[in-house]
Amino acid sequence: MAEGRFYTAQLQAGLGLITETRQLLELHEPGLSVAALTERALASGRFPLVTARRLRNIVAECFAPRYLRSPNTAAVLKRLAPHLARAEFNQLLLIHTARANLVLADFIREVYWPRYAAGRDALTLDDAREFVIAAMRAGRTQKPWSDTTIRRVATYLLGCCADYDLLGGNGRGPRPIQPLRLHTKAAAYLAYDLHFQGLGDNQILTHEDWQLFGLTPDDVRDLLKRLSLQGLLILQSAGDVVHVGWTCKTLDELSDVITR
């Protein structure tokens, strides 16, 4: 768990919300406040089956924490959305959703991938419940959660993983594991995003975001080599030390390159 951060039940406000996110990105403009985006969404007619209260909740508790924390994230995603395949774009949304929901990120890193590595072919509600209970006992929540909240969060963890194509199925039974392969364009986006956050090249190799896709630092090094061969960056490696030449100077520039 990230130091100083506690798990929240914020996933209850919405799972992947992929369709709603795409619609909100189309409506979003730089500098638009959460309140103004909400009013624009309400007036747009794009959400005929969503109540005004629910839409306000989606914008304030899901869209804003995921995509408006950094000033340029929504703008870059809006620019990329029409040009990336569904699976590629969903991986970008997963990265930002996991960053905003630590309980989801840790579930993927600590349960999903270890279970897959151990030969499991499915996850169950009990797997998710056991994770949430153990996390609560380890002090990862600010206060104890009720049994109802535990079950609800566990259910939403499985549902969110299904939304992002990590799990199949939509019933109450075991959810088949669908191991995710990080797409090249999503990998380039993540590498550059971490770089523009101010991380050093070797810090990028070991960053926990890669673990959302089951990648070790050695896997990331190999991935950066492939990105280098495609001209998306320049990689120099000597032993355990890497140096990256970042050929794109902004995420906007990267967006232009990977959508050509």
Protein Blocks (a to p, Z undefined) as FASTA:
>chain_A
ZZhiacdfklmnocklmmmmmmmmmmpcghiafklmmmmmmmnopammbcfklmmmmmmm
mmmmmmmmpmklmmmmmmmmmmpcfklmmmmmmmmmmmmmmmlmmmmmmmmmmmmmnopa
bdcfklmmmmmmmmmmnopafbdcdfklmmmmmmmmmmmmmmnopagcjbfbdcdddddd
ddfklmmmmmmmmmmnopafklmmmpmklmmnopafklmmmmmmmmmmnopaccddehjb
ccdddfbfbfklmmmmmmZZ
